[in-house]
Amino acid sequence: MATFDDFTKLDIRVGTIIEAKNFKKARKPAYQLKVDFGEEIGTKNSSAQITELYTPEDLINKQVIGIVNFPPRQIANFFSEVLILGIYTPDGVVLLKPDKKVKNGDKIG
């Protein structure tokens, strides 16, 4: 079972997607994202399997929530630096997001 101390090890932040494109080399349909997490964290790359419910155009300027302190993960020729959080539904992944606009880099916890 996870403890509260385990949760506090995660650095979960709000960011804004500034670029989204099809990830042609991924085994499963995915997008390559660039997400602005503010001054402290900067812009990070992420691979996200969210193609069922979102187009690249839908994602631009969308705020999302991501874990920014996992080690980078290589997927084909791309390094995914953050895990963008979403909810698995029968129709596809629904992204988690703040219900009001907040500052990029704001910490969740």
C-alpha positions as CSV (number, residue, x, y, z in Angstrom):
1,M,0.0,0.0,0.0
2,A,1.3,3.5,-0.8
3,T,1.9,5.9,2.0
4,F,1.5,9.7,2.2
5,D,5.3,9.9,2.1
6,D,5.2,8.1,-1.2
7,F,2.7,10.7,-2.6
8,T,4.9,13.6,-1.4
9,K,7.8,12.3,-3.5
10,L,5.9,13.1,-6.6
11,D,6.3,16.5,-8.1
12,I,2.9,17.1,-9.8
13,R,2.6,20.4,-11.7
14,V,0.3,22.3,-14.0
15,G,1.5,23.1,-17.5
16,T,0.2,24.3,-20.8
17,I,0.6,22.4,-24.1
18,I,2.4,24.6,-26.6
19,E,3.0,22.0,-29.3
20,A,1.4,18.8,-30.3
21,K,2.1,16.5,-33.3
22,N,1.5,12.9,-34.3
23,F,4.2,10.5,-33.1
24,K,4.7,8.5,-36.2
25,K,7.3,6.2,-34.7
26,A,5.3,5.1,-31.7
27,R,4.0,1.5,-31.6
28,K,0.6,2.7,-30.4
29,P,-1.1,5.9,-31.7
30,A,0.3,8.8,-29.7
31,Y,1.2,12.5,-29.8
32,Q,4.5,14.2,-29.1
33,L,3.8,17.1,-26.8
34,K,5.8,20.1,-25.6
35,V,4.4,21.4,-22.3
36,D,5.4,24.7,-20.6
37,F,5.7,24.1,-16.9
38,G,6.7,27.7,-16.0
39,E,10.1,29.3,-15.1
40,E,11.2,26.8,-12.5
41,I,10.6,23.6,-14.5
42,G,10.7,24.9,-18.1
43,T,9.4,23.3,-21.3
44,K,9.3,19.5,-21.2
45,N,8.5,16.8,-23.8
46,S,5.9,14.1,-23.3
47,S,4.5,11.2,-25.3
48,A,0.8,10.8,-24.7
49,Q,-1.6,8.1,-26.0
50,I,-4.6,10.4,-26.2
51,T,-5.5,10.2,-29.9
52,E,-9.0,8.8,-29.4
53,L,-10.5,12.0,-27.9
54,Y,-8.1,14.8,-28.9
55,T,-6.6,16.2,-32.1
56,P,-3.2,18.0,-32.0
57,E,-5.2,21.3,-32.7
58,D,-7.5,20.6,-29.7
59,L,-4.4,20.3,-27.4
60,I,-2.7,23.6,-28.1
61,N,-3.0,26.0,-25.1
62,K,-4.8,23.3,-23.0
63,Q,-3.6,23.2,-19.4
64,V,-2.8,19.7,-18.1
65,I,-1.4,18.1,-15.0
66,G,1.8,16.1,-15.1
67,I,4.4,14.4,-13.0
68,V,7.7,16.2,-13.7
69,N,10.2,14.2,-11.6
70,F,10.1,10.8,-13.2
71,P,13.2,9.9,-15.1
72,P,13.0,10.4,-18.9
73,R,11.7,7.5,-20.9
74,Q,12.9,6.8,-24.4
75,I,10.1,5.9,-26.8
76,A,11.5,5.2,-30.3
77,N,13.6,8.2,-31.1
78,F,11.9,10.5,-28.5
79,F,12.6,11.1,-24.8
80,S,9.4,11.6,-22.8
81,E,10.3,13.7,-19.7
82,V,6.9,14.0,-18.0
83,L,3.9,11.9,-17.4
84,I,0.7,13.7,-18.3
85,L,-2.2,12.5,-16.2
86,G,-5.5,11.3,-17.5
87,I,-8.5,9.0,-16.9
88,Y,-9.0,5.8,-18.8
89,T,-12.5,5.6,-20.2
90,P,-14.1,3.2,-22.7
91,D,-13.9,6.0,-25.3
92,G,-10.2,6.9,-24.6
93,V,-8.1,8.8,-22.2
94,V,-9.6,12.1,-20.7
95,L,-6.9,14.5,-19.6
96,L,-6.9,15.9,-16.0
97,K,-6.9,19.7,-15.9
98,P,-7.6,22.5,-13.5
99,D,-11.2,23.8,-13.7
100,K,-9.9,27.4,-13.7
101,K,-6.8,28.9,-15.4
102,V,-3.8,28.8,-13.1
103,K,-0.1,29.6,-13.4
104,N,2.2,27.2,-15.3
105,G,4.3,25.4,-12.7
106,D,1.8,25.6,-9.9
107,K,2.3,22.5,-7.7
108,I,-0.4,20.0,-6.8
109,G,-0.3,18.4,-3.4
